[in-house]
Amino acid sequence: MRPNPLKPRLAAGGCAFGTMTFEFFTPGYPTICREAGAEFILYDMEHSGVGFETMKAQFAFCRGLDLVPLVRVPSDHYHYIARALDIGAMGIMVPMVETPEQAKAVVVCTRYPPAGRRGAAFNVAAHDDYSSGRETDKIAQANARTMVIALVETAKGIANVDAIAAVDGVDVVWLGHYDLTNFIGIPGEFDNPKFHAAVDGLVEACKKHGKTPGFLAGNEQWARNFRARGFRMIAYGVDTLLMQNALAHGIKLLQGTVTN
């Protein structure tokens, strides 16, 4: 079973940089991202409407590229989490994590017995590349490589962020910045002291418990700022916005060359 190189690196205090994807699911897309330097792709299933069959193909396209496929599942239900892992995801992000009990339940869904309740589908599914081998070895390898990313994006989640970060098996505590401002009553006010206090609280909780703070940086300034604040796992940009912004720049350039 292929290892996940990001998990031990992050656990040791290192960094990982990639991108997030909502719309582009072509066969060449993972290769394009890897050639750009991305170490992971975080695919979205919460808002995009994309299905598991499409995700299974994308995870397969990541094989052999030294590129880690991760996915934000629609919710914390077992059948979303376990299915995403069985079709090849090396880690899952769960939205709206608000309590340590919820975080523990998520971790349990990602681990085989006796550590959890994940059902076995060895030799017949994508997660182990349909390979043969001892079940005990595969269980150990799967448990070791699977990343659990808790997306904290509500007032309740921030209030409990220290306890969430303390949960064994949670690897990354990800800041859901847009939703967070909505839930704390300051929509889009990223300069508000309430938002900055929440960010500081999440980073401190991660430091205290040896976990990785994660963030989606929409532009260069966000990337610089949140890297400086201690975020070590950062997805740079969303596929649609990266393309749209680059195209808009080029179109404006061309429009400036037109003379009447």
Helices and strands as residue ranges (DSSP letters): H 6-11, E 16-21, H 29-35, E 40-44, H 52-61, E 68-72, H 78-86, E 91-94, H 100-110, G 126-128, H 135-145, E 147-152, H 155-159, H 161-165, E 172-175, H 177-183, H 193-209, E 212-217, H 220-228, E 233-238, H 239-255
